[in-house]
Amino acid sequence: MLSRSAVLLLAASFLGACSGDDENPVSEEAPPIVDFGIPVPEVLEGWPCPPFDFETTIDLVDDEDGDSLTDCQELEIGSDPNSADSDGDGVGDLFEVGSVTDPNDTDGDGIIDLIDTDDDGDHVLTIDEDFDGDGNPRNDDYDIDGTANYLDDDDDGDLVRGVDEDADGNGIQDDDSDGDGILNWLDDDDDNDGARCEDADGNLNAGTDDTDGDMIPDFLDTDDDGDGILTIDEDTDGDGDPCNDNLDSDTRADFQDLDEENDGVDTIDEILNGTAAGTDTDGDGTPDYRDLDDDGDTVLTSDELYVPEDPKDNTPPPPMLLDTDGDNVFNYLDDDDDGDGCPTAQEDADDSGSVSDDDNDEDGISDYLDADTALCLTF
């Protein structure tokens, strides 16, 4: 039973609540159902759109298309809030966005991948790079280099960008330069010359290399160095790969080397009749363009190109081809350089194996270049 004082206090409280005193709270009608188990987050108008700092509305902080990007984010970056694949290229926005604040632009064309139908800019639509036809370009990798075709600007791995393999420049990858039935952008040997190492300058872009300067890039040029010998014919060892043939062991394979044996005479100048096999001045079975001694006179071609130094003042040779006897045959092709009737090879009077050190009349001119001295050895 309540005490008298407690009853009086309760009564006073009741009367005070009913008195209409403004200082006391008034009960309001509560919702009929309240779920106290899971608090529902309140979204207010004017909220920023993370990670962007601008006001939006309650209806735009949702993800209408379920692509992991909220509607307001998509409106900000330019993708379609009503499509999980904004550009319809078979690759969902979730995989193309990368970063909301810095969306992927694989080809750097200023169009983000989410709305770019050719993500790698190789003139092949992303949706057409789905080779297996399963509707998902993300699992197609033609050259097996770890980069899916739709993100790979060199699908065949030939170090020539796909855009450069559009030979006619019509924006459509319909070119088959060698007519082998394989379009250039999928052909790792577009000109069918056997060479798959035509990146001469080593910048990993063979589309810019033009060894002979004929305005035809090497990957489309069947004679890369313009020496008159087809690239495929410069595969000397016959293994089907001209890239590993390098006669003078310099930094360039023969098919991109203007002077294969490094004798000082360009290959094109050593093929006098236009056929590689037919130019063999000394008849030793080695064509001039691969022969260090074209005329077989025991003097290296490289030593017969220029006027010898003047032994008196050590004057360097002038840049002119030497024709000592004036017979219109350059010394490197002339087996009798001084025209004295004695073959150069037989003017080795001291039998040292070198004609350069023989000067019987001691006039400072080697016998093989001196028409006044003809001491022919007999063999």
C-alpha positions as CSV (number, residue, x, y, z in Angstrom):
1,M,0.0,0.0,0.0
2,L,1.3,3.4,-0.9
3,S,2.1,5.9,1.9
4,R,0.1,9.1,2.1
5,S,3.0,11.1,0.9
6,A,3.5,8.9,-2.2
7,V,-0.2,9.2,-3.1
8,L,-0.1,13.0,-2.8
9,L,3.1,13.1,-5.0
10,L,1.5,10.9,-7.7
11,A,-1.7,13.0,-7.7
12,A,0.3,16.2,-8.1
13,S,2.2,14.8,-11.0
14,F,-1.0,13.8,-12.8
15,L,-2.6,17.2,-12.3
16,G,0.5,18.9,-13.6
17,A,0.5,16.8,-16.8
18,C,-3.1,17.8,-17.5
19,S,-2.8,21.4,-16.7
20,G,-1.5,22.4,-20.2
21,D,1.7,23.8,-18.8
22,D,4.0,24.5,-21.9
23,E,7.1,23.6,-20.0
24,N,6.1,19.9,-19.8
25,P,6.3,17.5,-22.8
26,V,3.2,16.3,-24.5
27,S,3.0,12.7,-25.8
28,E,2.7,12.1,-29.5
29,E,1.2,9.2,-31.4
30,A,3.9,6.5,-32.0
31,P,4.1,4.4,-35.2
32,P,2.1,1.2,-34.8
33,I,5.2,-1.0,-35.7
34,V,8.7,-0.3,-34.6
35,D,11.6,-2.6,-35.5
36,F,14.2,-2.2,-32.8
37,G,16.3,-5.1,-34.0
38,I,18.0,-3.5,-37.1
39,P,18.4,0.2,-37.0
40,V,17.7,1.6,-40.5
41,P,20.3,4.3,-41.6
42,E,18.8,7.6,-42.3
43,V,19.8,9.2,-45.7
44,L,19.3,12.9,-45.9
45,E,19.1,15.2,-48.8
46,G,22.3,17.2,-49.3
47,W,24.5,14.4,-48.3
48,P,27.9,14.3,-50.2
49,C,28.4,11.5,-52.7
50,P,31.4,9.7,-51.5
51,P,34.2,10.1,-52.4
52,F,32.9,13.3,-54.1
53,D,32.1,16.3,-52.0
54,F,28.9,17.6,-53.5
55,E,25.2,17.6,-52.4
56,T,22.9,15.0,-53.9
57,T,19.4,13.7,-53.2
58,I,18.2,10.6,-51.4
59,D,17.2,8.9,-54.6
60,L,20.8,9.1,-56.1
61,V,22.8,7.6,-53.3
62,D,21.4,4.2,-54.3
63,D,22.9,1.8,-56.9
64,E,20.1,1.4,-59.3
65,D,21.9,-0.9,-61.7
66,G,23.8,-3.0,-59.1
67,D,27.2,-2.4,-60.7
68,S,28.9,-1.3,-57.4
69,L,28.7,2.4,-58.3
70,T,26.1,4.6,-56.8
71,D,23.9,6.6,-59.1
72,C,25.4,9.9,-58.1
73,Q,28.9,8.5,-58.7
74,E,28.0,7.4,-62.2
75,L,26.5,10.7,-63.0
76,E,29.7,12.4,-61.8
77,I,32.1,10.3,-63.8
78,G,29.9,10.0,-66.9
79,S,28.8,6.4,-66.9
80,D,25.2,5.2,-67.1
81,P,23.5,4.7,-63.6
82,N,20.8,2.6,-65.3
83,S,23.2,0.1,-66.9
84,A,25.7,-2.3,-65.3
85,D,27.6,-2.2,-68.6
86,S,27.4,1.4,-69.6
87,D,29.1,1.0,-73.0
88,G,27.6,-2.4,-73.8
89,D,31.0,-3.9,-74.6
90,G,30.5,-7.1,-72.6
91,V,32.7,-5.9,-69.7
92,G,30.7,-4.6,-66.7
93,D,31.3,-1.2,-65.1
94,L,32.5,-3.0,-61.9
95,F,35.5,-4.3,-63.9
96,E,36.2,-1.3,-66.0
97,V,36.1,1.5,-63.4
98,G,39.3,0.8,-61.5
99,S,39.0,3.9,-59.3
100,V,36.0,6.1,-59.0
101,T,38.2,9.2,-58.6
102,D,40.5,8.2,-61.5
103,P,38.6,5.8,-63.8
104,N,40.6,3.6,-66.2
105,D,41.4,5.0,-69.6
106,T,43.5,2.2,-71.1
107,D,44.2,3.8,-74.4
108,G,44.6,7.3,-73.1
109,D,42.1,8.7,-75.6
110,G,40.3,10.8,-73.0
111,I,37.3,8.4,-72.9
112,I,37.1,6.3,-69.8
113,D,36.8,2.5,-70.3
114,L,33.3,2.5,-68.9
115,I,32.0,4.4,-71.9
116,D,34.7,3.4,-74.4
117,T,33.7,0.7,-76.9
118,D,37.3,0.1,-77.9
119,D,39.2,0.2,-74.6
120,D,42.7,-0.4,-75.9
121,G,42.3,1.8,-79.0
122,D,43.4,-1.0,-81.5
123,H,40.5,-0.4,-83.9
124,V,38.8,-3.6,-82.7
125,L,35.7,-3.1,-80.6
126,T,36.0,-4.6,-77.1
127,I,33.0,-6.8,-77.7
128,D,34.6,-8.2,-80.8
129,E,37.7,-9.3,-78.8
130,D,35.6,-12.0,-77.1
131,F,37.2,-14.7,-79.2
132,D,35.6,-17.7,-77.5
133,G,32.1,-16.1,-77.9
134,D,31.1,-16.6,-74.3
135,G,30.0,-13.0,-73.9
136,N,33.0,-12.2,-71.7
137,P,36.0,-10.5,-73.3
138,R,37.9,-10.6,-70.0
139,N,39.0,-14.2,-70.4
140,D,40.4,-13.9,-74.0
141,D,44.2,-13.5,-74.4
142,Y,45.3,-14.3,-78.0
143,D,49.0,-14.0,-77.4
144,I,48.9,-15.4,-73.9
145,D,50.8,-12.5,-72.4
146,G,48.6,-12.1,-69.4
147,T,46.7,-9.1,-70.7
148,A,43.2,-9.7,-72.1
149,N,42.8,-8.8,-75.7
150,Y,40.4,-5.9,-75.0
151,L,43.1,-4.2,-72.9
152,D,46.1,-5.3,-75.1
153,D,47.0,-2.9,-77.9
154,D,49.2,-5.7,-79.5
155,D,47.0,-8.8,-79.5
156,D,49.3,-11.0,-81.5
157,G,52.5,-10.0,-79.6
158,D,54.5,-8.9,-82.6
159,L,55.5,-5.6,-81.0
160,V,53.4,-3.8,-83.5
161,R,50.4,-1.9,-82.0
162,G,47.1,-3.0,-83.5
163,V,46.4,0.5,-84.6
164,D,49.5,0.4,-86.7
165,E,48.5,-2.9,-88.3
166,D,45.5,-1.2,-89.8
167,A,47.6,-0.8,-93.0
168,D,45.1,1.2,-95.0
169,G,44.2,3.4,-92.1
170,N,40.4,3.0,-92.6
171,G,39.8,2.4,-88.9
172,I,38.8,-1.2,-89.6
173,Q,41.0,-4.2,-88.9
174,D,40.4,-5.8,-92.3
175,D,44.0,-5.8,-93.6
176,D,45.9,-9.0,-94.5
177,S,49.1,-7.7,-96.0
178,D,50.6,-11.1,-96.9
179,G,47.4,-12.7,-98.0
180,D,47.7,-15.7,-95.7
181,G,44.2,-15.5,-94.4
182,I,45.2,-14.1,-91.1
183,L,44.4,-10.4,-90.5
184,N,47.4,-8.3,-89.6
185,W,46.3,-7.6,-86.0
186,L,46.3,-11.3,-85.3
187,D,49.3,-12.2,-87.5
188,D,52.7,-12.0,-85.9
189,D,54.4,-11.9,-89.3
190,D,52.3,-9.5,-91.4
191,D,54.5,-9.5,-94.4
192,N,55.4,-13.3,-94.2
193,D,59.1,-12.6,-94.4
194,G,59.9,-14.9,-91.5
195,A,61.2,-12.1,-89.3
196,R,59.5,-11.6,-86.0
197,C,62.1,-9.4,-84.4
198,E,61.7,-6.2,-86.5
199,D,62.0,-3.8,-83.5
200,A,65.4,-2.6,-84.6
201,D,65.6,0.3,-82.2
202,G,64.6,-1.8,-79.2
203,N,61.8,0.6,-78.1
204,L,59.2,-2.3,-78.0
205,N,57.3,-0.8,-80.9
206,A,58.2,-2.3,-84.2
207,G,55.5,-0.3,-86.0
208,T,57.9,2.7,-86.1
209,D,60.9,0.9,-87.6
210,D,61.8,1.6,-91.2
211,T,65.4,0.4,-91.7
212,D,65.8,1.4,-95.3
213,G,63.8,4.6,-95.1
214,D,61.5,3.6,-97.9
215,M,58.3,4.7,-96.0
216,I,57.3,1.1,-95.6
217,P,57.6,0.0,-92.0
218,D,59.8,-3.1,-91.6
219,F,56.8,-5.2,-90.4
220,L,55.2,-4.7,-93.9
221,D,58.5,-4.6,-95.9
222,T,59.7,-7.9,-97.5
223,D,63.2,-6.3,-97.9
224,D,63.7,-4.5,-94.6
225,D,67.1,-3.1,-95.3
226,G,66.5,-2.4,-99.0
227,D,69.6,-4.2,-100.0
228,G,68.0,-6.1,-102.9
229,I,67.8,-9.3,-101.0
230,L,64.4,-10.4,-99.6
231,T,64.4,-10.7,-95.9
232,I,63.3,-14.3,-96.1
233,D,66.3,-15.0,-98.2
234,E,68.6,-13.6,-95.5
235,D,67.8,-16.6,-93.4
236,T,71.2,-18.1,-94.2
237,D,71.1,-21.0,-91.9
238,G,67.7,-22.0,-93.3
239,D,65.9,-22.5,-89.9
240,G,63.0,-20.2,-91.0
241,D,64.1,-17.4,-88.7
242,P,66.2,-14.5,-90.2
243,C,66.4,-13.0,-86.8
244,N,69.3,-15.2,-85.7
245,D,71.5,-14.7,-88.8
246,N,74.2,-12.1,-88.2
247,L,77.3,-12.6,-90.3
248,D,79.4,-9.8,-88.8
249,S,78.1,-10.4,-85.2
250,D,77.1,-6.7,-84.8
251,T,74.0,-5.4,-83.2
252,R,71.8,-6.0,-86.3
253,A,70.6,-9.2,-87.9
254,D,71.6,-9.5,-91.6
255,F,68.1,-8.7,-92.8
256,Q,68.3,-5.2,-91.2
257,D,72.1,-4.8,-91.9
258,L,73.0,-2.7,-94.9
259,D,76.6,-4.2,-94.8
260,E,76.3,-7.8,-93.7
261,E,79.9,-8.7,-93.6
262,N,81.0,-5.2,-92.5
263,D,83.5,-4.8,-95.3
264,G,82.7,-1.2,-95.9
265,V,80.6,-1.8,-99.1
266,D,76.8,-1.8,-98.7
267,T,75.2,-5.1,-99.7
268,I,73.1,-3.3,-102.4
269,D,76.3,-2.2,-104.1
270,E,77.7,-5.8,-104.0
271,I,74.8,-7.2,-105.9
272,L,75.7,-5.9,-109.2
273,N,73.2,-7.9,-111.2
274,G,70.4,-7.7,-108.8
275,T,70.6,-11.3,-107.6
276,A,72.2,-12.3,-104.3
277,A,73.5,-15.6,-105.5
278,G,74.8,-14.4,-108.9
279,T,77.3,-11.8,-107.7
280,D,80.5,-13.7,-106.8
281,T,83.4,-11.8,-108.3
282,D,86.1,-14.2,-107.4
283,G,84.1,-17.3,-108.0
284,D,84.8,-18.8,-104.6
285,G,81.2,-19.8,-103.9
286,T,80.6,-17.0,-101.4
287,P,78.6,-14.1,-102.8
288,D,80.3,-10.7,-102.6
289,Y,77.8,-9.4,-100.0
290,R,79.0,-12.1,-97.6
291,D,82.7,-12.2,-98.8
292,L,85.3,-10.2,-96.9
293,D,87.6,-10.4,-100.0
294,D,85.3,-9.9,-103.0
295,D,87.9,-10.3,-105.7
296,G,89.9,-13.0,-103.9
297,D,93.2,-11.0,-104.2
298,T,94.1,-11.7,-100.5
299,V,93.5,-8.0,-99.7
300,L,90.4,-7.5,-97.6
301,T,87.6,-5.5,-99.3
302,S,87.6,-3.1,-96.4
303,D,91.3,-2.4,-97.1
304,E,90.7,-1.7,-100.8
305,L,88.1,0.9,-100.6
306,Y,90.1,4.1,-100.1
307,V,93.4,5.6,-101.1
308,P,96.0,4.3,-98.6
309,E,97.5,6.7,-96.1
310,D,100.5,8.6,-97.2
311,P,103.3,7.0,-95.2
312,K,105.2,10.3,-95.1
313,D,102.7,12.5,-93.2
314,N,100.2,9.8,-92.1
315,T,97.4,11.7,-94.0
316,P,94.0,10.0,-93.5
317,P,92.4,8.5,-96.6
318,P,89.9,10.7,-98.4
319,P,86.4,9.3,-98.7
320,M,86.6,7.9,-102.2
321,L,86.6,4.5,-103.7
322,L,90.0,3.4,-105.1
323,D,90.6,2.5,-108.7
324,T,94.4,2.5,-108.9
325,D,94.8,1.5,-112.6
326,G,91.9,3.6,-113.8
327,D,90.2,0.7,-115.5
328,N,86.8,1.6,-114.1
329,V,86.9,-1.4,-111.8
330,F,87.2,-0.6,-108.2
331,N,90.2,-2.3,-106.5
332,Y,87.9,-4.3,-104.2
333,L,86.5,-6.0,-107.3
334,D,89.8,-6.0,-109.3
335,D,92.2,-8.9,-109.0
336,D,94.9,-6.8,-110.6
337,D,94.7,-3.5,-108.8
338,D,97.5,-1.7,-110.5
339,G,96.9,-3.2,-114.0
340,D,100.5,-4.4,-114.4
341,G,99.4,-7.9,-115.6
342,C,100.4,-9.5,-112.3
343,P,97.4,-10.6,-110.2
344,T,97.4,-8.8,-106.8
345,A,97.5,-12.1,-105.0
346,Q,100.9,-13.0,-106.6
347,E,102.6,-9.7,-105.6
348,D,103.6,-11.1,-102.2
349,A,107.3,-11.2,-102.9
350,D,108.3,-12.1,-99.4
351,D,105.7,-14.8,-99.2
352,S,104.4,-13.4,-95.9
353,G,100.8,-14.0,-96.7
354,S,100.2,-10.2,-97.1
355,V,100.8,-8.1,-100.2
356,S,100.6,-4.9,-98.3
357,D,104.1,-5.1,-96.9
358,D,105.9,-5.7,-100.2
359,D,107.6,-2.6,-101.7
360,N,110.6,-3.8,-103.8
361,D,111.5,-0.4,-105.2
362,E,111.1,1.2,-101.8
363,D,109.0,4.1,-103.2
364,G,106.4,3.9,-100.5
365,I,103.8,2.2,-102.7
366,S,103.0,-1.5,-102.1
367,D,103.9,-3.6,-105.2
368,Y,100.3,-4.6,-105.7
369,L,99.4,-0.9,-106.2
370,D,102.6,0.0,-108.1
371,A,102.4,-0.6,-111.9
372,D,106.2,-0.2,-112.0
373,T,106.8,-3.3,-110.0
374,A,105.5,-6.6,-111.2
375,L,107.1,-9.5,-109.4
376,C,104.7,-12.3,-109.9
377,L,105.0,-15.4,-107.7
378,T,104.1,-18.7,-109.3
379,F,102.0,-21.2,-107.6
